[in-house]
């Protein structure tokens, strides 16, 4: 991870140097990696642009993220195959980083609260949840700022009806299978920390469950959602 961000930082300096010396129109003077190229493409999205009508670069993959009711687009930098599944690393034009492992938050950088080093114990697969309906698992993570290390939550996940309200765009909620994820206890706190529940919307593609929408709260004041973009039919 440190090597990845050092790599990103060095090419970002190249990006900024090129922009300051020769301007955006001559940006091709810098050599590109997937990270700097996607950062540059994301930076071309003006804040005043209607994201839902923005003309996407078909060679890139996007994620529509909504935080505090404000949408933004993130661009895929890397996809890695880990023993636990597929890890996607997404970047915004403001420098935030969101990593999703099989559609779940794995790590964040640049938010008011960041979760790092997330680990799961007995985490069920989406395939198992689709047939079983509910499960319990343990989530551990570190939290910044504050250097809170090894926070442990016992989490229950279960099927629910399609929500009436969500940040899902361009797709009827009833078209997805929904799961709610609730923290039921935390040894550090001795009881439920009253963290708002997470939600996931699952579609079936080629006979396999695919997570296309998710919501997660890091506190009562910091909640965000993400959705595969453009819409997965």
Order of alpha helices (4+ residues) and beta strands (2+ residues): alpha-alpha-beta-beta-beta-beta-beta-beta-alpha-beta-beta-beta-beta-beta-beta
